[in-house]
């Protein structure tokens, strides 16, 4: 039983260290980089029902050739003109300019109208791959040292509580088996 408890605590500790390492090595952007993808936290409901506030979306970075091949229907992440936060919306139109480059008209699935400004191909950061429902809340907590510490402490206390209640039950069952 002690080996199991030690293993569980070590596993939780290693998992926490891995998450902290990924957080610390993330780029200067809003997301976490891992395994060639970037994980972003959804902070608005503009793409509902595809994904919702509090979800985490995984995007794959694109090179210039891949950006030029994007077509309507694809969901992309881009840096808007005001350079504040990254936006992930669906392409609704592709416009080719005189120099052969492209720009995109985008729209959130929950929005009634398209975004007011076109997105230049150079502002596209990546393409949407998948989402993890509600995982953004956990990532947000882990990016904040106090909340991450509280979360880790709660996980450890819950795990220890399960282990502490499990052993007496096992002893009681063994005692009953020995009495019969």
Secondary structure as GFF3:
##gff-version 3
##sequence-region A 1 180
A	DSSP	alpha_helix	2	24	.	.	.	ID=ss1
A	DSSP	beta_strand	32	34	.	.	.	ID=ss2
A	DSSP	beta_strand	37	41	.	.	.	ID=ss3
A	DSSP	beta_strand	56	61	.	.	.	ID=ss4
A	DSSP	alpha_helix	64	68	.	.	.	ID=ss5
A	DSSP	beta_strand	75	79	.	.	.	ID=ss6
A	DSSP	beta_strand	86	96	.	.	.	ID=ss7
A	DSSP	beta_strand	102	107	.	.	.	ID=ss8
A	DSSP	beta_strand	119	120	.	.	.	ID=ss9
A	DSSP	three_ten_helix	121	123	.	.	.	ID=ss10
A	DSSP	beta_strand	124	132	.	.	.	ID=ss11
A	DSSP	alpha_helix	135	143	.	.	.	ID=ss12
A	DSSP	alpha_helix	145	179	.	.	.	ID=ss13
###
